[in-house]
Amino acid sequence: MKYSLILSIFAVILISSCTDDDCNPELIEDCICTAEYDPVCGCDNVTYSNACNAGCNSITDYREGECE
């Protein structure tokens, strides 16, 4: 139950921070993610350990895999 609540809150924050042409990383305080390694490359050309960690840095535009 607690995990679902945290996930729901994160989803609301992530959706509300979406913009089409914005790629300005900004750390979201108290953002909690798992340690799962499933790398994504953010629009800022930084590799994040997973999509949640990208979202915790306000990155909503990313692709799967490490940045080159």
HTML snippet that shows the backbone in 3Dmol.js (N, CA, C, O; Angstrom):
<script src="https://3Dmol.org/build/3Dmol-min.js"></script>
<div id="view" style="width:600px;height:400px;position:relative"></div>
<script>
const pdb = `
ATOM      1  N   MET A   1       0.816  -1.192   0.000  1.00  0.00           N
ATOM      2  CA  MET A   1       0.000   0.000   0.000  1.00  0.00           C
ATOM      3  C   MET A   1       0.866   1.264   0.000  1.00  0.00           C
ATOM      4  O   MET A   1       0.614   2.199  -0.760  1.00  0.00           O
ATOM      5  N   LYS A   2       1.887   1.279   0.861  1.00  0.00           N
ATOM      6  CA  LYS A   2       2.760   2.448   0.957  1.00  0.00           C
ATOM      7  C   LYS A   2       3.492   2.670  -0.370  1.00  0.00           C
ATOM      8  O   LYS A   2       3.652   3.807  -0.815  1.00  0.00           O
ATOM      9  N   TYR A   3       3.937   1.569  -1.002  1.00  0.00           N
ATOM     10  CA  TYR A   3       4.635   1.659  -2.284  1.00  0.00           C
ATOM     11  C   TYR A   3       3.712   2.237  -3.353  1.00  0.00           C
ATOM     12  O   TYR A   3       4.139   3.067  -4.156  1.00  0.00           O
ATOM     13  N   SER A   4       2.467   1.813  -3.369  1.00  0.00           N
ATOM     14  CA  SER A   4       1.503   2.323  -4.350  1.00  0.00           C
ATOM     15  C   SER A   4       1.267   3.815  -4.169  1.00  0.00           C
ATOM     16  O   SER A   4       1.138   4.552  -5.147  1.00  0.00           O
ATOM     17  N   LEU A   5       1.212   4.254  -2.927  1.00  0.00           N
ATOM     18  CA  LEU A   5       1.006   5.671  -2.643  1.00  0.00           C
ATOM     19  C   LEU A   5       2.194   6.494  -3.130  1.00  0.00           C
ATOM     20  O   LEU A   5       2.019   7.535  -3.762  1.00  0.00           O
ATOM     21  N   ILE A   6       3.401   6.023  -2.832  1.00  0.00           N
ATOM     22  CA  ILE A   6       4.610   6.729  -3.275  1.00  0.00           C
ATOM     23  C   ILE A   6       4.662   6.771  -4.796  1.00  0.00           C
ATOM     24  O   ILE A   6       4.966   7.812  -5.379  1.00  0.00           O
ATOM     25  N   LEU A   7       4.368   5.652  -5.441  1.00  0.00           N
ATOM     26  CA  LEU A   7       4.376   5.588  -6.900  1.00  0.00           C
ATOM     27  C   LEU A   7       3.330   6.533  -7.493  1.00  0.00           C
ATOM     28  O   LEU A   7       3.595   7.194  -8.497  1.00  0.00           O
ATOM     29  N   SER A   8       2.170   6.601  -6.895  1.00  0.00           N
ATOM     30  CA  SER A   8       1.117   7.498  -7.383  1.00  0.00           C
ATOM     31  C   SER A   8       1.523   8.959  -7.254  1.00  0.00           C
ATOM     32  O   SER A   8       1.303   9.753  -8.169  1.00  0.00           O
ATOM     33  N   ILE A   9       2.115   9.311  -6.122  1.00  0.00           N
ATOM     34  CA  ILE A   9       2.568  10.691  -5.922  1.00  0.00           C
ATOM     35  C   ILE A   9       3.643  11.041  -6.934  1.00  0.00           C
ATOM     36  O   ILE A   9       3.621  12.128  -7.512  1.00  0.00           O
ATOM     37  N   PHE A  10       4.587  10.127  -7.154  1.00  0.00           N
ATOM     38  CA  PHE A  10       5.645  10.364  -8.134  1.00  0.00           C
ATOM     39  C   PHE A  10       5.056  10.552  -9.531  1.00  0.00           C
ATOM     40  O   PHE A  10       5.491  11.434 -10.272  1.00  0.00           O
ATOM     41  N   ALA A  11       4.077   9.736  -9.893  1.00  0.00           N
ATOM     42  CA  ALA A  11       3.459   9.847 -11.216  1.00  0.00           C
ATOM     43  C   ALA A  11       2.794  11.209 -11.398  1.00  0.00           C
ATOM     44  O   ALA A  11       2.900  11.811 -12.466  1.00  0.00           O
ATOM     45  N   VAL A  12       2.122  11.690 -10.383  1.00  0.00           N
ATOM     46  CA  VAL A  12       1.470  13.004 -10.457  1.00  0.00           C
ATOM     47  C   VAL A  12       2.511  14.101 -10.630  1.00  0.00           C
ATOM     48  O   VAL A  12       2.337  15.002 -11.452  1.00  0.00           O
ATOM     49  N   ILE A  13       3.596  14.030  -9.858  1.00  0.00           N
ATOM     50  CA  ILE A  13       4.668  15.026  -9.978  1.00  0.00           C
ATOM     51  C   ILE A  13       5.276  14.979 -11.369  1.00  0.00           C
ATOM     52  O   ILE A  13       5.498  16.019 -11.991  1.00  0.00           O
ATOM     53  N   LEU A  14       5.543  13.781 -11.856  1.00  0.00           N
ATOM     54  CA  LEU A  14       6.159  13.617 -13.171  1.00  0.00           C
ATOM     55  C   LEU A  14       5.258  14.150 -14.278  1.00  0.00           C
ATOM     56  O   LEU A  14       5.729  14.857 -15.169  1.00  0.00           O
ATOM     57  N   ILE A  15       3.998  13.828 -14.235  1.00  0.00           N
ATOM     58  CA  ILE A  15       3.060  14.280 -15.266  1.00  0.00           C
ATOM     59  C   ILE A  15       2.884  15.795 -15.214  1.00  0.00           C
ATOM     60  O   ILE A  15       2.801  16.446 -16.255  1.00  0.00           O
ATOM     61  N   SER A  16       2.826  16.353 -14.018  1.00  0.00           N
ATOM     62  CA  SER A  16       2.615  17.796 -13.910  1.00  0.00           C
ATOM     63  C   SER A  16       3.832  18.604 -14.329  1.00  0.00           C
ATOM     64  O   SER A  16       3.713  19.799 -14.602  1.00  0.00           O
ATOM     65  N   SER A  17       5.010  17.970 -14.386  1.00  0.00           N
ATOM     66  CA  SER A  17       6.218  18.705 -14.768  1.00  0.00           C
ATOM     67  C   SER A  17       6.575  18.522 -16.242  1.00  0.00           C
ATOM     68  O   SER A  17       7.642  18.959 -16.672  1.00  0.00           O
ATOM     69  N   CYS A  18       5.706  17.887 -17.018  1.00  0.00           N
ATOM     70  CA  CYS A  18       5.990  17.628 -18.430  1.00  0.00           C
ATOM     71  C   CYS A  18       5.878  18.900 -19.269  1.00  0.00           C
ATOM     72  O   CYS A  18       4.903  19.645 -19.172  1.00  0.00           O
ATOM     73  N   THR A  19       6.895  19.125 -20.090  1.00  0.00           N
ATOM     74  CA  THR A  19       6.854  20.172 -21.104  1.00  0.00           C
ATOM     75  C   THR A  19       7.510  19.621 -22.350  1.00  0.00           C
ATOM     76  O   THR A  19       8.397  18.773 -22.255  1.00  0.00           O
ATOM     77  N   ASP A  20       7.099  20.077 -23.504  1.00  0.00           N
ATOM     78  CA  ASP A  20       7.599  19.530 -24.755  1.00  0.00           C
ATOM     79  C   ASP A  20       9.027  19.928 -25.074  1.00  0.00           C
ATOM     80  O   ASP A  20       9.801  19.084 -25.526  1.00  0.00           O
ATOM     81  N   ASP A  21       9.404  21.158 -24.861  1.00  0.00           N
ATOM     82  CA  ASP A  21      10.717  21.621 -25.294  1.00  0.00           C
ATOM     83  C   ASP A  21      11.647  21.925 -24.124  1.00  0.00           C
ATOM     84  O   ASP A  21      12.592  22.701 -24.268  1.00  0.00           O
ATOM     85  N   ASP A  22      11.391  21.330 -22.991  1.00  0.00           N
ATOM     86  CA  ASP A  22      12.159  21.644 -21.792  1.00  0.00           C
ATOM     87  C   ASP A  22      13.097  20.494 -21.437  1.00  0.00           C
ATOM     88  O   ASP A  22      12.660  19.353 -21.290  1.00  0.00           O
ATOM     89  N   CYS A  23      14.366  20.795 -21.301  1.00  0.00           N
ATOM     90  CA  CYS A  23      15.340  19.797 -20.867  1.00  0.00           C
ATOM     91  C   CYS A  23      16.292  20.470 -19.890  1.00  0.00           C
ATOM     92  O   CYS A  23      17.482  20.626 -20.166  1.00  0.00           O
ATOM     93  N   ASN A  24      15.757  20.860 -18.759  1.00  0.00           N
ATOM     94  CA  ASN A  24      16.543  21.514 -17.718  1.00  0.00           C
ATOM     95  C   ASN A  24      16.525  20.648 -16.472  1.00  0.00           C
ATOM     96  O   ASN A  24      15.567  20.693 -15.699  1.00  0.00           O
ATOM     97  N   PRO A  25      17.582  19.853 -16.266  1.00  0.00           N
ATOM     98  CA  PRO A  25      17.609  18.992 -15.083  1.00  0.00           C
ATOM     99  C   PRO A  25      17.497  19.801 -13.795  1.00  0.00           C
ATOM    100  O   PRO A  25      18.211  20.785 -13.596  1.00  0.00           O
ATOM    101  N   GLU A  26      16.608  19.376 -12.947  1.00  0.00           N
ATOM    102  CA  GLU A  26      16.432  20.014 -11.643  1.00  0.00           C
ATOM    103  C   GLU A  26      16.047  18.922 -10.656  1.00  0.00           C
ATOM    104  O   GLU A  26      15.008  18.280 -10.810  1.00  0.00           O
ATOM    105  N   LEU A  27      16.871  18.713  -9.654  1.00  0.00           N
ATOM    106  CA  LEU A  27      16.655  17.653  -8.683  1.00  0.00           C
ATOM    107  C   LEU A  27      15.364  17.877  -7.907  1.00  0.00           C
ATOM    108  O   LEU A  27      15.123  18.962  -7.378  1.00  0.00           O
ATOM    109  N   ILE A  28      14.540  16.837  -7.847  1.00  0.00           N
ATOM    110  CA  ILE A  28      13.318  16.867  -7.056  1.00  0.00           C
ATOM    111  C   ILE A  28      13.666  16.312  -5.675  1.00  0.00           C
ATOM    112  O   ILE A  28      14.065  15.154  -5.550  1.00  0.00           O
ATOM    113  N   GLU A  29      13.517  17.129  -4.652  1.00  0.00           N
ATOM    114  CA  GLU A  29      13.860  16.726  -3.283  1.00  0.00           C
ATOM    115  C   GLU A  29      12.997  15.550  -2.821  1.00  0.00           C
ATOM    116  O   GLU A  29      11.819  15.458  -3.167  1.00  0.00           O
ATOM    117  N   ASP A  30      13.592  14.663  -2.045  1.00  0.00           N
ATOM    118  CA  ASP A  30      12.908  13.522  -1.427  1.00  0.00           C
ATOM    119  C   ASP A  30      12.278  12.567  -2.438  1.00  0.00           C
ATOM    120  O   ASP A  30      11.293  11.899  -2.122  1.00  0.00           O
ATOM    121  N   CYS A  31      12.821  12.496  -3.627  1.00  0.00           N
ATOM    122  CA  CYS A  31      12.339  11.574  -4.655  1.00  0.00           C
ATOM    123  C   CYS A  31      12.956  10.201  -4.377  1.00  0.00           C
ATOM    124  O   CYS A  31      14.169  10.098  -4.194  1.00  0.00           O
ATOM    125  N   ILE A  32      12.146   9.156  -4.343  1.00  0.00           N
ATOM    126  CA  ILE A  32      12.614   7.818  -3.988  1.00  0.00           C
ATOM    127  C   ILE A  32      12.468   6.881  -5.180  1.00  0.00           C
ATOM    128  O   ILE A  32      11.396   6.781  -5.776  1.00  0.00           O
ATOM    129  N   CYS A  33      13.569   6.187  -5.526  1.00  0.00           N
ATOM    130  CA  CYS A  33      13.574   5.214  -6.619  1.00  0.00           C
ATOM    131  C   CYS A  33      14.206   3.909  -6.147  1.00  0.00           C
ATOM    132  O   CYS A  33      14.891   3.874  -5.125  1.00  0.00           O
ATOM    133  N   THR A  34      13.972   2.849  -6.893  1.00  0.00           N
ATOM    134  CA  THR A  34      14.617   1.572  -6.601  1.00  0.00           C
ATOM    135  C   THR A  34      16.049   1.606  -7.115  1.00  0.00           C
ATOM    136  O   THR A  34      16.431   2.514  -7.854  1.00  0.00           O
ATOM    137  N   ALA A  35      16.836   0.615  -6.720  1.00  0.00           N
ATOM    138  CA  ALA A  35      18.231   0.529  -7.149  1.00  0.00           C
ATOM    139  C   ALA A  35      18.366  -0.255  -8.456  1.00  0.00           C
ATOM    140  O   ALA A  35      19.482  -0.546  -8.886  1.00  0.00           O
ATOM    141  N   GLU A  36      17.253  -0.597  -9.087  1.00  0.00           N
ATOM    142  CA  GLU A  36      17.261  -1.355 -10.337  1.00  0.00           C
ATOM    143  C   GLU A  36      18.084  -0.619 -11.399  1.00  0.00           C
ATOM    144  O   GLU A  36      17.908   0.581 -11.608  1.00  0.00           O
ATOM    145  N   TYR A  37      18.993  -1.358 -12.074  1.00  0.00           N
ATOM    146  CA  TYR A  37      19.794  -0.741 -13.125  1.00  0.00           C
ATOM    147  C   TYR A  37      19.171  -1.069 -14.474  1.00  0.00           C
ATOM    148  O   TYR A  37      19.274  -2.194 -14.962  1.00  0.00           O
ATOM    149  N   ASP A  38      18.540  -0.098 -15.055  1.00  0.00           N
ATOM    150  CA  ASP A  38      17.921  -0.190 -16.377  1.00  0.00           C
ATOM    151  C   ASP A  38      18.152   1.168 -17.028  1.00  0.00           C
ATOM    152  O   ASP A  38      17.234   1.986 -17.094  1.00  0.00           O
ATOM    153  N   PRO A  39      19.392   1.422 -17.519  1.00  0.00           N
ATOM    154  CA  PRO A  39      19.820   2.772 -17.904  1.00  0.00           C
ATOM    155  C   PRO A  39      18.972   3.432 -18.983  1.00  0.00           C
ATOM    156  O   PRO A  39      18.463   2.787 -19.900  1.00  0.00           O
ATOM    157  N   VAL A  40      18.845   4.745 -18.834  1.00  0.00           N
ATOM    158  CA  VAL A  40      18.196   5.578 -19.839  1.00  0.00           C
ATOM    159  C   VAL A  40      19.092   6.783 -20.098  1.00  0.00           C
ATOM    160  O   VAL A  40      19.817   7.236 -19.213  1.00  0.00           O
ATOM    161  N   CYS A  41      19.031   7.292 -21.321  1.00  0.00           N
ATOM    162  CA  CYS A  41      19.804   8.471 -21.704  1.00  0.00           C
ATOM    163  C   CYS A  41      18.847   9.653 -21.758  1.00  0.00           C
ATOM    164  O   CYS A  41      17.912   9.674 -22.560  1.00  0.00           O
ATOM    165  N   GLY A  42      19.089  10.632 -20.900  1.00  0.00           N
ATOM    166  CA  GLY A  42      18.231  11.807 -20.828  1.00  0.00           C
ATOM    167  C   GLY A  42      18.493  12.778 -21.961  1.00  0.00           C
ATOM    168  O   GLY A  42      19.522  12.701 -22.632  1.00  0.00           O
ATOM    169  N   CYS A  43      17.555  13.695 -22.173  1.00  0.00           N
ATOM    170  CA  CYS A  43      17.694  14.713 -23.209  1.00  0.00           C
ATOM    171  C   CYS A  43      18.887  15.625 -22.946  1.00  0.00           C
ATOM    172  O   CYS A  43      19.314  16.364 -23.832  1.00  0.00           O
ATOM    173  N   ASP A  44      19.425  15.572 -21.723  1.00  0.00           N
ATOM    174  CA  ASP A  44      20.611  16.351 -21.372  1.00  0.00           C
ATOM    175  C   ASP A  44      21.898  15.569 -21.626  1.00  0.00           C
ATOM    176  O   ASP A  44      22.982  15.999 -21.233  1.00  0.00           O
ATOM    177  N   ASN A  45      21.769  14.407 -22.291  1.00  0.00           N
ATOM    178  CA  ASN A  45      22.883  13.526 -22.644  1.00  0.00           C
ATOM    179  C   ASN A  45      23.608  12.987 -21.405  1.00  0.00           C
ATOM    180  O   ASN A  45      24.827  12.814 -21.419  1.00  0.00           O
ATOM    181  N   VAL A  46      22.856  12.727 -20.345  1.00  0.00           N
ATOM    182  CA  VAL A  46      23.371  12.120 -19.121  1.00  0.00           C
ATOM    183  C   VAL A  46      22.705  10.760 -18.968  1.00  0.00           C
ATOM    184  O   VAL A  46      21.496  10.631 -19.160  1.00  0.00           O
ATOM    185  N   THR A  47      23.501   9.734 -18.620  1.00  0.00           N
ATOM    186  CA  THR A  47      22.952   8.410 -18.380  1.00  0.00           C
ATOM    187  C   THR A  47      22.448   8.330 -16.944  1.00  0.00           C
ATOM    188  O   THR A  47      23.191   8.597 -15.999  1.00  0.00           O
ATOM    189  N   TYR A  48      21.177   7.959 -16.788  1.00  0.00           N
ATOM    190  CA  TYR A  48      20.570   7.766 -15.478  1.00  0.00           C
ATOM    191  C   TYR A  48      20.378   6.267 -15.270  1.00  0.00           C
ATOM    192  O   TYR A  48      20.142   5.536 -16.232  1.00  0.00           O
ATOM    193  N   SER A  49      20.475   5.805 -14.029  1.00  0.00           N
ATOM    194  CA  SER A  49      20.415   4.368 -13.758  1.00  0.00           C
ATOM    195  C   SER A  49      19.063   3.746 -14.103  1.00  0.00           C
ATOM    196  O   SER A  49      18.990   2.548 -14.375  1.00  0.00           O
ATOM    197  N   ASN A  50      18.008   4.531 -14.096  1.00  0.00           N
ATOM    198  CA  ASN A  50      16.696   4.050 -14.532  1.00  0.00           C
ATOM    199  C   ASN A  50      15.777   5.255 -14.784  1.00  0.00           C
ATOM    200  O   ASN A  50      16.138   6.395 -14.489  1.00  0.00           O
ATOM    201  N   ALA A  51      14.614   4.990 -15.320  1.00  0.00           N
ATOM    202  CA  ALA A  51      13.686   6.070 -15.676  1.00  0.00           C
ATOM    203  C   ALA A  51      13.244   6.866 -14.451  1.00  0.00           C
ATOM    204  O   ALA A  51      13.025   8.074 -14.536  1.00  0.00           O
ATOM    205  N   CYS A  52      13.115   6.193 -13.320  1.00  0.00           N
ATOM    206  CA  CYS A  52      12.718   6.895 -12.097  1.00  0.00           C
ATOM    207  C   CYS A  52      13.768   7.931 -11.713  1.00  0.00           C
ATOM    208  O   CYS A  52      13.426   9.059 -11.359  1.00  0.00           O
ATOM    209  N   ASN A  53      15.040   7.558 -11.781  1.00  0.00           N
ATOM    210  CA  ASN A  53      16.103   8.509 -11.442  1.00  0.00           C
ATOM    211  C   ASN A  53      16.140   9.671 -12.429  1.00  0.00           C
ATOM    212  O   ASN A  53      16.442  10.800 -12.042  1.00  0.00           O
ATOM    213  N   ALA A  54      15.839   9.411 -13.683  1.00  0.00           N
ATOM    214  CA  ALA A  54      15.749  10.505 -14.652  1.00  0.00           C
ATOM    215  C   ALA A  54      14.614  11.443 -14.242  1.00  0.00           C
ATOM    216  O   ALA A  54      14.773  12.664 -14.263  1.00  0.00           O
ATOM    217  N   GLY A  55      13.478  10.871 -13.873  1.00  0.00           N
ATOM    218  CA  GLY A  55      12.337  11.669 -13.434  1.00  0.00           C
ATOM    219  C   GLY A  55      12.636  12.477 -12.181  1.00  0.00           C
ATOM    220  O   GLY A  55      12.128  13.587 -12.019  1.00  0.00           O
ATOM    221  N   CYS A  56      13.460  11.924 -11.293  1.00  0.00           N
ATOM    222  CA  CYS A  56      13.840  12.645 -10.067  1.00  0.00           C
ATOM    223  C   CYS A  56      14.736  13.837 -10.375  1.00  0.00           C
ATOM    224  O   CYS A  56      14.971  14.684  -9.513  1.00  0.00           O
ATOM    225  N   ASN A  57      15.229  13.899 -11.594  1.00  0.00           N
ATOM    226  CA  ASN A  57      16.031  15.042 -12.037  1.00  0.00           C
ATOM    227  C   ASN A  57      15.254  15.879 -13.047  1.00  0.00           C
ATOM    228  O   ASN A  57      15.842  16.644 -13.811  1.00  0.00           O
ATOM    229  N   SER A  58      13.936  15.731 -13.045  1.00  0.00           N
ATOM    230  CA  SER A  58      13.024  16.476 -13.928  1.00  0.00           C
ATOM    231  C   SER A  58      13.230  16.172 -15.406  1.00  0.00           C
ATOM    232  O   SER A  58      12.859  16.979 -16.258  1.00  0.00           O
ATOM    233  N   ILE A  59      13.816  15.025 -15.721  1.00  0.00           N
ATOM    234  CA  ILE A  59      14.013  14.620 -17.113  1.00  0.00           C
ATOM    235  C   ILE A  59      12.846  13.726 -17.519  1.00  0.00           C
ATOM    236  O   ILE A  59      12.692  12.628 -16.985  1.00  0.00           O
ATOM    237  N   THR A  60      12.035  14.185 -18.447  1.00  0.00           N
ATOM    238  CA  THR A  60      10.893  13.403 -18.921  1.00  0.00           C
ATOM    239  C   THR A  60      11.086  12.935 -20.353  1.00  0.00           C
ATOM    240  O   THR A  60      10.320  12.103 -20.840  1.00  0.00           O
ATOM    241  N   ASP A  61      12.089  13.453 -21.024  1.00  0.00           N
ATOM    242  CA  ASP A  61      12.397  13.059 -22.398  1.00  0.00           C
ATOM    243  C   ASP A  61      13.698  12.268 -22.371  1.00  0.00           C
ATOM    244  O   ASP A  61      14.770  12.835 -22.165  1.00  0.00           O
ATOM    245  N   TYR A  62      13.604  10.963 -22.579  1.00  0.00           N
ATOM    246  CA  TYR A  62      14.783  10.098 -22.540  1.00  0.00           C
ATOM    247  C   TYR A  62      14.564   8.903 -23.448  1.00  0.00           C
ATOM    248  O   TYR A  62      13.447   8.631 -23.888  1.00  0.00           O
ATOM    249  N   ARG A  63      15.661   8.188 -23.722  1.00  0.00           N
ATOM    250  CA  ARG A  63      15.569   6.959 -24.515  1.00  0.00           C
ATOM    251  C   ARG A  63      16.206   5.834 -23.714  1.00  0.00           C
ATOM    252  O   ARG A  63      17.023   6.085 -22.828  1.00  0.00           O
ATOM    253  N   GLU A  64      15.840   4.607 -24.019  1.00  0.00           N
ATOM    254  CA  GLU A  64      16.397   3.461 -23.316  1.00  0.00           C
ATOM    255  C   GLU A  64      17.865   3.282 -23.670  1.00  0.00           C
ATOM    256  O   GLU A  64      18.273   3.535 -24.803  1.00  0.00           O
ATOM    257  N   GLY A  65      18.648   2.849 -22.707  1.00  0.00           N
ATOM    258  CA  GLY A  65      20.068   2.586 -22.911  1.00  0.00           C
ATOM    259  C   GLY A  65      20.942   3.738 -22.447  1.00  0.00           C
ATOM    260  O   GLY A  65      20.471   4.842 -22.172  1.00  0.00           O
ATOM    261  N   GLU A  66      22.244   3.437 -22.372  1.00  0.00           N
ATOM    262  CA  GLU A  66      23.211   4.443 -21.936  1.00  0.00           C
ATOM    263  C   GLU A  66      23.471   5.467 -23.032  1.00  0.00           C
ATOM    264  O   GLU A  66      23.305   5.177 -24.217  1.00  0.00           O
ATOM    265  N   CYS A  67      23.876   6.656 -22.632  1.00  0.00           N
ATOM    266  CA  CYS A  67      24.260   7.691 -23.595  1.00  0.00           C
ATOM    267  C   CYS A  67      25.605   7.301 -24.211  1.00  0.00           C
ATOM    268  O   CYS A  67      26.416   6.621 -23.582  1.00  0.00           O
ATOM    269  N   GLU A  68      25.821   7.731 -25.414  1.00  0.00           N
ATOM    270  CA  GLU A  68      27.085   7.418 -26.091  1.00  0.00           C
ATOM    271  C   GLU A  68      28.140   8.441 -25.786  1.00  0.00           C
ATOM    272  O   GLU A  68      29.264   8.332 -26.275  1.00  0.00           O
TER     273      GLU A  68
END
`;
const viewer = $3Dmol.createViewer("view");
viewer.addModel(pdb, "pdb");
viewer.setStyle({}, {cartoon: {color: "spectrum"}});
viewer.zoomTo();
viewer.render();
</script>
